[in-house]
Amino acid sequence: MPTPKKDLRGGRPIWADTPRIDVKHRSRLGEEKCDVAVVGAGISGALVALALAERGHDVVVVDRSEPCRGSTLASTAMIQFELDTSLTELADQKGAAHAERAYLRSFAAVKALGDLVARHDIKCAWKERQALYLAGNEHGWRALQDEAEYRKRIGLPSLFLSGTEVASTYGIQRTGAIISEGAAEVNPAQLAAGCLRAARRLGARLYSPHEVTKVHPHARGLDLETAAGITISARHAVFTTGYAVIPGLPRDKFEMVSTWAIATKPLPADAFWPNRCLIWEAADPYLYMRATWDNRIVAGGEDSKLKSPERRDEATPVKAQRLLAKVQKLLPGRDIKLDYAWAGAFADSPTGLPYLAPAPDLEHCFAVLGCGGNGITFSVIAAEIVRAWAEGKTDPDAKLFQ
Ligand SMILES: Cc1cc2nc3c(=O)[nH]c(=O)nc-3n(C[C@H](O)[C@H](O)[C@H](O)COP(=O)(O)OP(=O)(O)OC[C@H]3O[C@@H](n4cnc5c(N)ncnc54)[C@H](O)[C@@H]3O)c2cc1C
């Protein structure tokens, strides 16, 4: 059951230089027994562990590296209910009922994450934002107008803006856009670390560095074996190993791609666009961007099918300059300079939906794989579905994400 060891990110993400991203953990692991073992201490593992610990489950979290240093550290952490696949397209692909439930569940997940941050008083630069979705070469203004109408019909807070309105409010030249409530920005590493700390306060044990390499299911649960031959006995195990995907998941349902991100040097506070909303575009290749608490712009995009981590990282200087040029073009008249550039792998699925389901061929195991640009929103949903599964219940939306 070893998970692949490819380097999943390169360069230095901005969050690496922020405080509160370390979590106390134990390095000495003896034979352990628990109710649920969580393998992987990124944002998915942190949310799963906290959701279970909040309900009184006895949880052990184990990571082969330092906690919160996987893909979570590379995330640009735009927290959105809007999926990479529009509601209209998803309804065409999966049927209206499936698409509408997936969107509504994502909307509820962003709200639930904000509530969790408040409940545990997690200091992670969480800020509720609007999201502005600009027309581009993939969807023009007519498609966005229809999309906004459809979202409104099912109760989502999205509104179409004409090109004139986009220009007069945001100073951006596009043929149209959708503005939505119900989004947020966050420091992803502080969020994950804060969740792990809260889970520890509720009794969860966190071990690192220990790699799970084998799984031995039996009638009452399973034994996880680490590379050092130590056993963790559990009733259930959840694999939140991110894009180090466990073997056995249907490989035809997702593809690994490369993506790049930058953070600028801080700008004057008045150099920002109205409400510092999250901005993304219906374009290929696309650009997305957000602000930070210390007046920087974090932007990303330029996705490519490059698989080799070496070639991905070699491309970072060129990709970073392209992202910077796009930001400068979108926001003319500002002195915008590059400070950080980094790259990462992520999983893309044709529907934009994640894979959150019992692991095929591994009894008592659940697999979490948050595909697309909404990985963190999907991690929240994963934690809710896993909690029901571990308690012998079925989440009413579980089938949507299988
Ligand atoms: C550049 C970039 C930008 C992104 N932007 C956004 C965004 O704006 N919004 C959004 O919602 N999502 C975004 N995402 C996606 C999001 O970051 C991911 O979905 C999320 O971070 C995945 O978290 P995770 O906990 O599942 O994985 P990780 O953070 O990678 O954690 C997995 C952990 O599992 C451990 N592990 C693996 N195998 C084993 C093993 N065998 N034994 C023990 N431990 C193991 C690893 O060491 C690691 O710590 C972005 C991703 C990238 C790369």
The ligand as a Tripos MOL2 file, in Angstrom:
@<TRIPOS>MOLECULE
LIG
   53    58     1     0     0
SMALL
NO_CHARGES

@<TRIPOS>ATOM
      1 C1         -0.6500   25.5320   -6.4030 C.3       1 LIG1
      2 C2         -1.9410   25.0110   -5.8410 C.ar      1 LIG1
      3 C3         -2.9890   25.8990   -5.6540 C.ar      1 LIG1
      4 C4         -4.1890   25.4430   -5.0880 C.ar      1 LIG1
      5 N1         -5.1570   26.3450   -4.8520 N.ar      1 LIG1
      6 C5         -6.3000   25.9620   -4.2350 C.ar      1 LIG1
      7 C6         -7.2860   26.9220   -3.9040 C.ar      1 LIG1
      8 O1         -7.1580   28.1170   -4.2010 O.2       1 LIG1
      9 N2         -8.3960   26.4750   -3.2350 N.ar      1 LIG1
     10 C7         -8.5650   25.1600   -2.8940 C.ar      1 LIG1
     11 O2         -9.5980   24.8200   -2.2730 O.2       1 LIG1
     12 N3         -7.6370   24.2310   -3.2230 N.ar      1 LIG1
     13 C8         -6.5040   24.5950   -3.8790 C.ar      1 LIG1
     14 N4         -5.5580   23.6660   -4.1710 N.ar      1 LIG1
     15 C9         -5.7930   22.2650   -3.8160 C.3       1 LIG1
     16 C10        -5.5420   22.0500   -2.3140 C.3       1 LIG1
     17 O3         -4.3470   22.6970   -1.9480 O.3       1 LIG1
     18 C11        -5.4260   20.5700   -2.0260 C.3       1 LIG1
     19 O4         -6.6370   19.9370   -2.4020 O.3       1 LIG1
     20 C12        -5.1770   20.2790   -0.5580 C.3       1 LIG1
     21 O5         -4.0880   21.0070   -0.0650 O.3       1 LIG1
     22 C13        -4.9050   18.7940   -0.3800 C.3       1 LIG1
     23 O6         -4.7120   18.5870    1.0040 O.3       1 LIG1
     24 P1         -4.4810   17.1360    1.5420 P.3       1 LIG1
     25 O7         -4.4630   17.2260    3.0150 O.co2     1 LIG1
     26 O8         -5.4450   16.2190    0.9120 O.co2     1 LIG1
     27 O9         -3.0300   16.7510    0.9820 O.3       1 LIG1
     28 P2         -1.5430   17.1720    1.5600 P.3       1 LIG1
     29 O10        -1.5420   18.5580    2.0920 O.co2     1 LIG1
     30 O11        -0.6090   16.8430    0.4600 O.co2     1 LIG1
     31 O12        -1.3710   16.1940    2.7680 O.3       1 LIG1
     32 C14        -1.1540   14.7960    2.5620 C.3       1 LIG1
     33 C15        -0.1850   14.3250    3.6090 C.3       1 LIG1
     34 O13        -0.1220   12.8960    3.5380 O.3       1 LIG1
     35 C16         1.1900   12.4900    3.8700 C.3       1 LIG1
     36 N5          1.3880   11.1260    3.3520 N.ar      1 LIG1
     37 C17         1.3360   10.7080    2.0750 C.ar      1 LIG1
     38 N6          1.5280    9.3730    2.0180 N.ar      1 LIG1
     39 C18         1.6910    8.9380    3.2970 C.ar      1 LIG1
     40 C19         1.9160    7.6660    3.8960 C.ar      1 LIG1
     41 N7          2.0160    6.5450    3.1530 N.pl3     1 LIG1
     42 N8          2.0590    7.5780    5.2560 N.ar      1 LIG1
     43 C20         1.9740    8.7090    6.0250 C.ar      1 LIG1
     44 N9          1.7510    9.9500    5.5030 N.ar      1 LIG1
     45 C21         1.6020   10.0580    4.1650 C.ar      1 LIG1
     46 C22         2.0660   13.5540    3.1960 C.3       1 LIG1
     47 O14         3.3400   13.5990    3.8220 O.3       1 LIG1
     48 C23         1.2460   14.8170    3.4190 C.3       1 LIG1
     49 O15         1.6430   15.5450    4.5530 O.3       1 LIG1
     50 C24        -4.3450   24.0690   -4.7540 C.ar      1 LIG1
     51 C25        -3.2940   23.1770   -4.9720 C.ar      1 LIG1
     52 C26        -2.1000   23.6290   -5.4980 C.ar      1 LIG1
     53 C27        -0.9790   22.6460   -5.6980 C.3       1 LIG1
@<TRIPOS>BOND
     1     1     2 1
     2     2     3 ar
     3     2    52 ar
     4     3     4 ar
     5     4     5 ar
     6     4    50 ar
     7     5     6 ar
     8     6     7 ar
     9     6    13 1
    10     7     8 2
    11     7     9 ar
    12     9    10 ar
    13    10    11 2
    14    10    12 ar
    15    12    13 ar
    16    13    14 ar
    17    14    15 1
    18    14    50 ar
    19    15    16 1
    20    16    17 1
    21    16    18 1
    22    18    19 1
    23    18    20 1
    24    20    21 1
    25    20    22 1
    26    22    23 1
    27    23    24 1
    28    24    25 2
    29    24    26 1
    30    24    27 1
    31    27    28 1
    32    28    29 2
    33    28    30 1
    34    28    31 1
    35    31    32 1
    36    32    33 1
    37    33    34 1
    38    33    48 1
    39    34    35 1
    40    35    36 1
    41    35    46 1
    42    36    37 ar
    43    36    45 ar
    44    37    38 ar
    45    38    39 ar
    46    39    40 ar
    47    39    45 ar
    48    40    41 1
    49    40    42 ar
    50    42    43 ar
    51    43    44 ar
    52    44    45 ar
    53    46    47 1
    54    46    48 1
    55    48    49 1
    56    50    51 ar
    57    51    52 ar
    58    52    53 1
@<TRIPOS>SUBSTRUCTURE
     1 LIG1         1 GROUP 0 **** ****
